[in-house]
Amino acid sequence: MVFRHPVLIFITEKHGNYFVYVQKFNSRILSKYTLLLGQEEKCVIQSFSTSVGRKFISLMSLSSDGCVYETLIPIHPSEPEKNQRLVQSQLLKSVVSGSARNGVALAILDQDHIAVLGAPLPASKECLSVWNTKFQTLQTSKELPQGTSGQLWYYGENLFMLHGKFLTVVPFKCEVSSLAGALGKLKHSQDPGIHATPHFVNWETSQGCGLGSQNSEQSKRILRRRKVEVSVQSEVPASTQLLATIQKDSEKHIEVELRKFLATKRTPDFHTIIGDVIIGLLGRCKAEPSFYPRNCLMQLVQTHVLSYSLCPGLMEFALEKTDVQILQLCLQQFPDIPESVTCACLKVFLSIGDDTLQDTDINMESVSDYMDPVQDGEMEEQTAFLQNGFSPEEDNCDSCAQKLKEKPQATADESTSCPVTPKRAALLNAVLHSAYSETFLLPHLKDIPAQHSTLFLQYLYFLYLKCSENATMTLPGTHPPTLSQIMDWICLLLDANFTVVVMIPEAKRLLLSLYKFVKSQISICSELNKIEVSFRELQKLNQEKNNRELYSIEVLELF
């Protein structure tokens, strides 16, 4: 931009001669200049950059001999329409290797500093270096192991370049050019007794740190060295700071620091860091019984990166605390929960009181409008049937069947009402969704009390009836149990506890209802198979009829 008017500058090459064109859009005049390189050998311009002053446009070019040249172009030429000649002057010598053909670039930072992209030596890797053109000294440099594509831009105190497959943004703010500062940098870079690495800033830190320090009136070497040492010491990983905070600080402070850590960018080892944080929290919980950072554990589980193997003690600790909310989240997210832990969660979900669940925040996504919890009176009536194991009046299945026939309306009401509360149903659904192996789960299911097994069977039978009401054989809701999950758990419970459950009167009625319902379903499937076979025969006969092209009367007996 020249006096708020855009200017277009481009360079062309023909037979080894270079031409510079300057197009000012306010006057629509295209000025042409012949660029005299001034070198003894023919060199190729590999990159160039420009800056605008009051009277001249400074054109800096990086040639194939590794040197930087400057050309001054007048903003207001005396004869703009004629071809004029411009002479280059050497600004810096050997900033990059002369053998470098690719990956070199040049960018002007301010009137005294430039950034150069390229390999400084023939056998070295590419690097980004900042030079002071006023005193011809190297300010700082950084190696680029992944290589570059030779593209470099500077805008808004930020350097943009392609490093490997990524666009890298490097904040950079130039210091005020002074002889003391330039000599100080030069002395540090040439002193073999001082390692030069602390003077190169880590680019992977936050954007508040750049390649250069902020402008200040004091430019002494001691102050700059102290600033660098402080910045290097402060670069402690956030995960290490969080683990140190867990061991000594209060629960509220840990929660605040954990929120800050989770808000940062995730690294490839984020899941292992979260596992270490949970192990650290559980270790302090065991050392201090009064310490229980429940909110922190909830936040960590909700990161969706954990598994049981990463934090094996979390679910056991939640079982000790009877924290059903954390157990539900773990069942929903952990893919590798042992069958013994799954069965322990099922026992807690079936035995916990309704009053406790009423004050607990449970995820209800898997429970929809089909839930119709029983009233307190109905629950008391059901528990009365379970006293003393069985009732002498109902000691055989025939009497159960007879009473079912006498009171069909009561049976229908019992089957259509959910035997558990919605919150308990949501917890049981989490168990239904969990992964398991039948061989390892069956021994643990035998340890569930008969009363709890019956209650779980009643709930599964209720879900099965609800599935049968829909043509799609599915339940409404966001993540409801599937029909196959329901049937698998019914079979598992009966295989593990049939000899005990069959002795309970209420379980007898439930088993009889299951038997009749499954028998009716089998009958329906059998009839459907017959209809399918009949339609196939009709289709087959129809094809034979078309092939014969004769009139015939045939009688088919479907049933």
HUDA-V431871 format. One record per residue. N is the residue number from 1. RES is the residue in one letter. PSI is psi in radians with two decimals (999 if undefined). BURIAL is # if it has 9 or more other ideal C-beta (glycine too) atoms within 8 Angstrom, else .. Layout:
# HUDA-V431871
((N | RES | PSI | BURIAL) (N | RES | PSI | BURIAL))
This chain:
# HUDA-V431871
((1 | M | 2.23 | .) (2 | V | 1.93 | #) (3 | F | 0.82 | .) (4 | R | 0.28 | .) (5 | H | 2.31 | #) (6 | P | 2.55 | .) (7 | V | 2.32 | #) (8 | L | 2.20 | .) (9 | I | 2.23 | #) (10 | F | 2.73 | .) (11 | I | 2.41 | #) (12 | T | 2.80 | .) (13 | E | 2.37 | .) (14 | K | 2.02 | .) (15 | H | 0.71 | .) (16 | G | -0.06 | .) (17 | N | 2.44 | .) (18 | Y | 2.47 | #) (19 | F | 2.39 | #) (20 | V | 2.30 | #) (21 | Y | 2.32 | #) (22 | V | 2.07 | #) (23 | Q | 1.99 | #) (24 | K | 2.12 | #) (25 | F | -0.32 | #) (26 | N | -0.57 | .) (27 | S | -0.15 | .) (28 | R | 0.68 | .) (29 | I | 2.24 | .) (30 | L | 2.02 | .) (31 | S | 2.38 | #) (32 | K | 2.37 | #) (33 | Y | 2.46 | #) (34 | T | 2.18 | #) (35 | L | 2.04 | #) (36 | L | 1.98 | .) (37 | L | -0.71 | #) (38 | G | -0.13 | .) (39 | Q | 2.71 | .) (40 | E | -0.69 | .) (41 | E | 2.68 | .) (42 | K | 2.18 | .) (43 | C | 2.78 | #) (44 | V | 2.32 | .) (45 | I | 2.05 | #) (46 | Q | -0.50 | #) (47 | S | 2.67 | #) (48 | F | 2.79 | #) (49 | S | 2.73 | #) (50 | T | 2.69 | #) (51 | S | 2.63 | #) (52 | V | 2.24 | #) (53 | G | -2.84 | .) (54 | R | -0.69 | .) (55 | K | -0.36 | .) (56 | F | 2.71 | #) (57 | I | 2.09 | #) (58 | S | 2.05 | #) (59 | L | 1.95 | #) (60 | M | 2.31 | #) (61 | S | 2.56 | #) (62 | L | 2.03 | #) (63 | S | 2.99 | #) (64 | S | -0.26 | #) (65 | D | 0.04 | .) (66 | G | 0.12 | #) (67 | C | 2.74 | #) (68 | V | 2.27 | #) (69 | Y | 2.65 | #) (70 | E | 2.42 | #) (71 | T | 2.30 | #) (72 | L | 2.15 | #) (73 | I | 2.15 | #) (74 | P | 2.40 | #) (75 | I | -0.66 | #) (76 | H | 1.53 | .) (77 | P | 2.67 | .) (78 | S | -0.68 | .) (79 | E | 1.47 | .) (80 | P | -0.43 | .) (81 | E | -0.16 | .) (82 | K | 2.69 | .) (83 | N | 2.04 | .) (84 | Q | 2.85 | #) (85 | R | 2.48 | .) (86 | L | 2.43 | #) (87 | V | 2.36 | .) (88 | Q | 2.62 | #) (89 | S | 2.43 | .) (90 | Q | 2.24 | #) (91 | L | -0.84 | #) (92 | L | 2.60 | #) (93 | K | 2.32 | .) (94 | S | 0.91 | .) (95 | V | -0.47 | #) (96 | V | 2.91 | #) (97 | S | 2.42 | #) (98 | G | -0.33 | #) (99 | S | -0.11 | .) (100 | A | 2.20 | #) (101 | R | -0.47 | .) (102 | N | 2.80 | .) (103 | G | 0.40 | #) (104 | V | 2.52 | #) (105 | A | 2.83 | #) (106 | L | 2.41 | #) (107 | A | 2.36 | #) (108 | I | 2.19 | #) (109 | L | -0.90 | #) (110 | D | -2.89 | .) (111 | Q | -0.27 | .) (112 | D | -0.04 | .) (113 | H | 2.49 | #) (114 | I | 2.72 | #) (115 | A | 2.33 | #) (116 | V | 2.35 | #) (117 | L | 2.10 | #) (118 | G | 3.03 | #) (119 | A | 2.16 | #) (120 | P | -0.49 | #) (121 | L | 2.74 | .) (122 | P | -0.65 | .) (123 | A | 0.01 | .) (124 | S | 2.91 | #) (125 | K | 2.89 | .) (126 | E | 2.60 | #) (127 | C | 2.83 | #) (128 | L | 2.15 | #) (129 | S | 2.59 | #) (130 | V | 2.20 | #) (131 | W | 2.55 | #) (132 | N | 1.91 | #) (133 | T | -0.38 | #) (134 | K | -0.73 | .) (135 | F | 0.04 | .) (136 | Q | 0.89 | .) (137 | T | 2.67 | #) (138 | L | 2.12 | #) (139 | Q | -0.86 | #) (140 | T | 2.86 | #) (141 | S | 2.67 | #) (142 | K | 2.26 | #) (143 | E | 2.52 | .) (144 | L | 1.62 | #) (145 | P | -0.45 | .) (146 | Q | -0.02 | .) (147 | G | 2.89 | #) (148 | T | 3.00 | #) (149 | S | 0.18 | .) (150 | G | 0.51 | #) (151 | Q | 2.21 | .) (152 | L | 2.30 | #) (153 | W | 2.69 | .) (154 | Y | 2.09 | #) (155 | Y | 2.27 | .) (156 | G | 0.75 | .) (157 | E | 0.60 | .) (158 | N | 2.37 | #) (159 | L | 2.27 | #) (160 | F | 2.29 | #) (161 | M | 2.80 | #) (162 | L | 1.99 | #) (163 | H | 1.84 | #) (164 | G | -2.11 | .) (165 | K | 0.18 | .) (166 | F | 2.65 | .) (167 | L | 2.01 | .) (168 | T | 2.31 | #) (169 | V | 2.12 | .) (170 | V | 1.94 | #) (171 | P | 2.35 | #) (172 | F | 2.26 | #) (173 | K | 2.10 | #) (174 | C | 2.50 | #) (175 | E | 2.78 | #) (176 | V | 2.18 | .) (177 | S | 2.17 | #) (178 | S | 2.72 | .) (179 | L | -0.70 | .) (180 | A | -0.76 | #) (181 | G | -0.74 | #) (182 | A | -0.77 | #) (183 | L | -0.61 | #) (184 | G | -0.76 | #) (185 | K | -0.74 | #) (186 | L | -0.69 | #) (187 | K | -0.74 | #) (188 | H | -0.68 | #) (189 | S | -0.44 | #) (190 | Q | -0.19 | .) (191 | D | 1.97 | .) (192 | P | -0.30 | .) (193 | G | -0.24 | .) (194 | I | 2.24 | .) (195 | H | 2.37 | .) (196 | A | -0.12 | .) (197 | T | -0.69 | .) (198 | P | -0.34 | .) (199 | H | -0.07 | #) (200 | F | 2.18 | #) (201 | V | 2.49 | #) (202 | N | 2.07 | .) (203 | W | -0.28 | .) (204 | E | 0.07 | .) (205 | T | -3.11 | .) (206 | S | 2.90 | .) (207 | Q | -0.17 | .) (208 | G | -0.28 | .) (209 | C | 2.30 | #) (210 | G | -2.94 | #) (211 | L | -0.53 | #) (212 | G | 2.75 | #) (213 | S | 2.95 | .) (214 | Q | 2.74 | .) (215 | N | 2.38 | .) (216 | S | 2.73 | .) (217 | E | -0.56 | .) (218 | Q | 2.12 | .) (219 | S | 0.54 | #) (220 | K | 2.63 | .) (221 | R | -0.59 | #) (222 | I | -0.75 | .) (223 | L | -0.72 | #) (224 | R | -0.68 | #) (225 | R | -0.71 | .) (226 | R | -0.70 | .) (227 | K | -0.73 | #) (228 | V | -0.74 | #) (229 | E | -0.70 | #) (230 | V | -0.74 | .) (231 | S | -0.62 | #) (232 | V | -0.69 | .) (233 | Q | -0.53 | .) (234 | S | -0.14 | .) (235 | E | 1.09 | .) (236 | V | 2.32 | .) (237 | P | 2.49 | .) (238 | A | -0.58 | .) (239 | S | -0.67 | #) (240 | T | -0.72 | .) (241 | Q | -0.69 | #) (242 | L | -0.73 | #) (243 | L | -0.64 | #) (244 | A | -0.63 | .) (245 | T | -0.64 | #) (246 | I | -0.60 | #) (247 | Q | -0.34 | .) (248 | K | -0.46 | .) (249 | D | 3.05 | .) (250 | S | 2.89 | .) (251 | E | -0.69 | .) (252 | K | -0.74 | .) (253 | H | -0.66 | #) (254 | I | -0.70 | #) (255 | E | -0.69 | #) (256 | V | -0.80 | .) (257 | E | -0.60 | #) (258 | L | -0.67 | #) (259 | R | -0.73 | #) (260 | K | -0.72 | .) (261 | F | -0.73 | #) (262 | L | -0.36 | .) (263 | A | -0.24 | .) (264 | T | 2.98 | .) (265 | K | 2.38 | .) (266 | R | 2.43 | .) (267 | T | 2.93 | .) (268 | P | -0.49 | .) (269 | D | 0.51 | .) (270 | F | -0.69 | #) (271 | H | -0.63 | #) (272 | T | -0.60 | .) (273 | I | -0.76 | #) (274 | I | -0.70 | #) (275 | G | -0.72 | #) (276 | D | -0.64 | #) (277 | V | -0.74 | #) (278 | I | -0.71 | #) (279 | I | -0.69 | #) (280 | G | -0.72 | #) (281 | L | -0.74 | #) (282 | L | -0.62 | #) (283 | G | -0.70 | .) (284 | R | -0.56 | #) (285 | C | -0.67 | #) (286 | K | -0.61 | .) (287 | A | -0.60 | .) (288 | E | 1.72 | .) (289 | P | -0.50 | .) (290 | S | -0.20 | .) (291 | F | 2.04 | #) (292 | Y | 1.54 | .) (293 | P | 1.32 | #) (294 | R | -0.74 | .) (295 | N | -0.67 | .) (296 | C | -0.76 | #) (297 | L | -0.66 | #) (298 | M | -0.76 | #) (299 | Q | -0.69 | #) (300 | L | -0.71 | #) (301 | V | -0.61 | #) (302 | Q | 0.05 | .) (303 | T | -0.23 | #) (304 | H | 0.50 | .) (305 | V | 0.01 | .) (306 | L | 2.85 | #) (307 | S | 2.99 | .) (308 | Y | -0.61 | #) (309 | S | -0.45 | .) (310 | L | -0.51 | #) (311 | C | 1.25 | #) (312 | P | -0.41 | .) (313 | G | -0.06 | .) (314 | L | -0.87 | #) (315 | M | -0.61 | #) (316 | E | -0.70 | #) (317 | F | -0.68 | #) (318 | A | -0.58 | #) (319 | L | -0.66 | #) (320 | E | -0.67 | .) (321 | K | -0.08 | .) (322 | T | 0.77 | #) (323 | D | 1.55 | .) (324 | V | -0.43 | #) (325 | Q | -0.80 | #) (326 | I | -0.67 | #) (327 | L | -0.70 | #) (328 | Q | -0.77 | #) (329 | L | -0.72 | #) (330 | C | -0.73 | #) (331 | L | -0.59 | #) (332 | Q | -0.43 | .) (333 | Q | -0.50 | #) (334 | F | 2.21 | #) (335 | P | -0.13 | .) (336 | D | 0.75 | .) (337 | I | 2.28 | #) (338 | P | 2.66 | .) (339 | E | -0.55 | #) (340 | S | -0.67 | .) (341 | V | -0.69 | #) (342 | T | -0.76 | #) (343 | C | -0.62 | #) (344 | A | -0.69 | #) (345 | C | -0.69 | #) (346 | L | -0.71 | #) (347 | K | -0.74 | #) (348 | V | -0.73 | #) (349 | F | -0.58 | #) (350 | L | -0.45 | #) (351 | S | -0.34 | .) (352 | I | 2.53 | #) (353 | G | 2.68 | .) (354 | D | -0.56 | .) (355 | D | -0.67 | .) (356 | T | -0.71 | #) (357 | L | -0.53 | #) (358 | Q | -0.55 | .) (359 | D | 0.13 | .) (360 | T | 2.44 | #) (361 | D | 1.94 | .) (362 | I | 2.47 | #) (363 | N | 2.06 | #) (364 | M | 0.40 | .) (365 | E | -0.63 | .) (366 | S | -0.07 | #) (367 | V | 2.23 | #) (368 | S | -2.75 | #) (369 | D | -0.17 | .) (370 | Y | -0.21 | .) (371 | M | 2.23 | #) (372 | D | 1.48 | .) (373 | P | 2.56 | #) (374 | V | 2.72 | #) (375 | Q | 2.88 | .) (376 | D | -0.68 | .) (377 | G | -0.70 | .) (378 | E | -0.66 | #) (379 | M | -0.72 | #) (380 | E | -0.63 | .) (381 | E | -0.63 | .) (382 | Q | -0.71 | #) (383 | T | -0.46 | .) (384 | A | -0.56 | .) (385 | F | -0.35 | #) (386 | L | 0.01 | #) (387 | Q | 2.46 | .) (388 | N | 0.31 | .) (389 | G | -0.91 | .) (390 | F | 2.85 | #) (391 | S | 2.34 | .) (392 | P | -0.40 | .) (393 | E | -0.24 | .) (394 | E | 1.08 | #) (395 | D | 0.12 | .) (396 | N | 2.84 | .) (397 | C | -0.44 | .) (398 | D | -0.73 | .) (399 | S | -0.61 | #) (400 | C | -0.77 | #) (401 | A | -0.67 | #) (402 | Q | -0.75 | .) (403 | K | -0.53 | #) (404 | L | -0.64 | #) (405 | K | -0.59 | .) (406 | E | -0.54 | .) (407 | K | 1.22 | .) (408 | P | -0.58 | .) (409 | Q | -0.70 | .) (410 | A | -0.66 | .) (411 | T | -0.71 | #) (412 | A | -0.71 | .) (413 | D | -0.65 | .) (414 | E | -0.63 | .) (415 | S | -0.47 | #) (416 | T | -0.20 | .) (417 | S | 2.45 | #) (418 | C | 2.29 | #) (419 | P | -0.12 | #) (420 | V | 2.88 | #) (421 | T | 2.79 | .) (422 | P | -0.66 | #) (423 | K | -0.68 | #) (424 | R | -0.63 | #) (425 | A | -0.67 | #) (426 | A | -0.66 | #) (427 | L | -0.74 | #) (428 | L | -0.58 | #) (429 | N | -0.60 | #) (430 | A | -0.63 | #) (431 | V | -0.70 | #) (432 | L | -0.55 | #) (433 | H | -0.28 | #) (434 | S | 2.65 | #) (435 | A | 2.59 | .) (436 | Y | 2.90 | .) (437 | S | 2.21 | .) (438 | E | -0.62 | .) (439 | T | -0.70 | .) (440 | F | -0.33 | #) (441 | L | -0.61 | #) (442 | L | -0.78 | #) (443 | P | -0.58 | .) (444 | H | -0.51 | #) (445 | L | -0.42 | #) (446 | K | -0.31 | .) (447 | D | -0.10 | .) (448 | I | 2.33 | #) (449 | P | 2.65 | .) (450 | A | -0.64 | #) (451 | Q | -0.73 | .) (452 | H | -0.63 | #) (453 | S | -0.70 | #) (454 | T | -0.75 | #) (455 | L | -0.73 | #) (456 | F | -0.68 | #) (457 | L | -0.70 | #) (458 | Q | -0.74 | #) (459 | Y | -0.72 | #) (460 | L | -0.68 | #) (461 | Y | -0.65 | #) (462 | F | -0.78 | #) (463 | L | -0.65 | #) (464 | Y | -0.70 | #) (465 | L | -0.69 | #) (466 | K | -0.66 | #) (467 | C | -0.66 | #) (468 | S | -0.31 | #) (469 | E | -0.38 | .) (470 | N | 2.55 | #) (471 | A | -0.52 | .) (472 | T | -0.08 | .) (473 | M | 0.72 | .) (474 | T | 2.84 | #) (475 | L | 2.57 | #) (476 | P | 2.85 | .) (477 | G | 3.07 | #) (478 | T | -0.91 | .) (479 | H | 1.15 | .) (480 | P | 2.82 | #) (481 | P | 2.61 | #) (482 | T | 2.88 | .) (483 | L | -0.67 | #) (484 | S | -0.67 | .) (485 | Q | -0.72 | #) (486 | I | -0.83 | #) (487 | M | -0.66 | #) (488 | D | -0.73 | .) (489 | W | -0.58 | #) (490 | I | -0.78 | #) (491 | C | -0.70 | .) (492 | L | -0.77 | #) (493 | L | -0.72 | #) (494 | L | -0.67 | #) (495 | D | -0.62 | .) (496 | A | -0.55 | #) (497 | N | 0.40 | #) (498 | F | -0.75 | .) (499 | T | -0.44 | .) (500 | V | -0.74 | #) (501 | V | -0.58 | #) (502 | V | -0.30 | #) (503 | M | -0.16 | #) (504 | I | 2.26 | #) (505 | P | -0.82 | #) (506 | E | -0.60 | #) (507 | A | -0.54 | #) (508 | K | -0.82 | #) (509 | R | -0.68 | #) (510 | L | -0.77 | #) (511 | L | -0.66 | #) (512 | L | -0.69 | #) (513 | S | -0.72 | #) (514 | L | -0.75 | #) (515 | Y | -0.82 | .) (516 | K | -0.68 | .) (517 | F | -0.77 | #) (518 | V | -0.65 | .) (519 | K | -0.69 | .) (520 | S | -0.64 | .) (521 | Q | -0.69 | #) (522 | I | -0.71 | .) (523 | S | -0.73 | .) (524 | I | -0.76 | .) (525 | C | -0.66 | .) (526 | S | -0.77 | .) (527 | E | -0.66 | .) (528 | L | -0.65 | .) (529 | N | -0.66 | .) (530 | K | -0.74 | #) (531 | I | -0.69 | #) (532 | E | -0.73 | .) (533 | V | -0.69 | .) (534 | S | -0.75 | #) (535 | F | -0.62 | .) (536 | R | -0.71 | .) (537 | E | -0.72 | #) (538 | L | -0.76 | #) (539 | Q | -0.66 | .) (540 | K | -0.75 | .) (541 | L | -0.63 | #) (542 | N | -0.68 | .) (543 | Q | -0.69 | .) (544 | E | -0.64 | .) (545 | K | -0.73 | #) (546 | N | -0.55 | .) (547 | N | -0.60 | .) (548 | R | -0.56 | .) (549 | E | 0.65 | .) (550 | L | 2.70 | .) (551 | Y | 2.33 | .) (552 | S | 2.68 | .) (553 | I | 2.18 | .) (554 | E | 2.48 | .) (555 | V | 2.17 | .) (556 | L | 2.29 | .) (557 | E | 1.88 | .) (558 | L | -0.73 | .) (559 | F | 999 | .))
